[in-house]
Amino acid sequence: MDPGALEIRPYRPGDETAINEAFNAVFGLERSLEEWRWKFRRAPVESPVMLAWSGEELLAHYAGVPARFQVDGRTVWAAQIVDVFSTRRARRLFARRGVWVRTVEAFFEAFGESGRFPLLYGFPGRRALRLGLLQLGYGAMEPQPVVVWERPAGRRAPSLRRLPYRAEEVAATDPRLDALWARLRSRYPAAVVRDGERVAARLAGRPGVAYRLFLVTPRLSREPVAWVAFRTDGGLVRWADLVRDPEHPGALELAARLGEVLVRQTGAPGESLWLLGDPGAGEILEALGFRSRPEPNGLVMVARSFGQGPDVRALEGRVYLTMADSDLV
């Protein structure tokens, strides 16, 4: 194959069938086209996708999911890099000017340097991280290790601090979720914006996947102090996302109680969550039986910015992360 014969271009309507088929072939999955459409839908802004073609054959794919990201009070459009792959045929050309690298560089130019997405972030594993550090500027920010909190199934003594709180299962479109973020957003100096629009987009409408979302309020007040979302299929209870007021530690303890109940209901062996950038949460989780360890696949968070994007060094050790920030749930 002559690398000069490649066509590297952004996504066009109609490309999705070839993209999804190649994704399934590379990763050994059976993702439906409906789920691809849910993930890369074009609202509120078009998802950035760059493709490398040889004729009608798709060779490489580098894409992002739009997210509003706040850094020290400033909000910009960011792209969470997902579904990165090249086919076996394309990988024969791996070199500094190989198919995949050329596709990524075209993505950076079209979507980063253009100012459309001045911030990119993602969660590469060990192999992708090595290549990214060498060739793609992944070292602009010190890669941030991902920590997993896990708790095996089992009955535990009830937490007294959770008793003044109650939980209500709600829809992802509940307006109180938006109001809670508006009140708490200043407590998250570097984070994906978790307002009502984000919650509805991330935790509703996914084909074949149901998230359970709970709003936590004090028993003597109607003002919410936390919300937590779980995914319970796949043999494990996973905390998909969480927003909480740290002045109400009992709300986190009630969330952990909900996780324990879901473990019993589903027969799962335990719970798992990511939770970084939440001072004080680790102490509470440890007291409730959770233990932390490095993410087993070596995932880390990387980021780079373009033009007038935020200085990614401001993210080091400060980013708020849950599993919903990746595409693992």
Buried (B, 14 or more C-beta within 10 A) or exposed (E): EEBEEBEBBBBEEEBBEBBBEBBBEBEEEEBEEEBBEBBBBEEEEBBBBBBBBBEEEBBBBBBBBBBBBBBEEEEBBBBBBBBBBBBEEBBEBEEEEBBBBBBBBBBBEBBBBEEBBBBBBBBBEEEBBEBBBEBBBBEBBBBBEBBBBBBEBEEEEEBEBBEBBBBEEBEBBBEBBBBBBEEBBEBBBBBBBBBBBBBBBBBBEBEEBEBBBBBBBBEEEEEBBBBBBBBBBEEBBBBBBBBBBBEBBBBBBBBBBBBBEBBEEBEBEBBBBBBBBBEEBBEBBEEBBBEBEEBEEBBBBBBBBBEEBBEBEBBBEBBBBBBBBBBBB
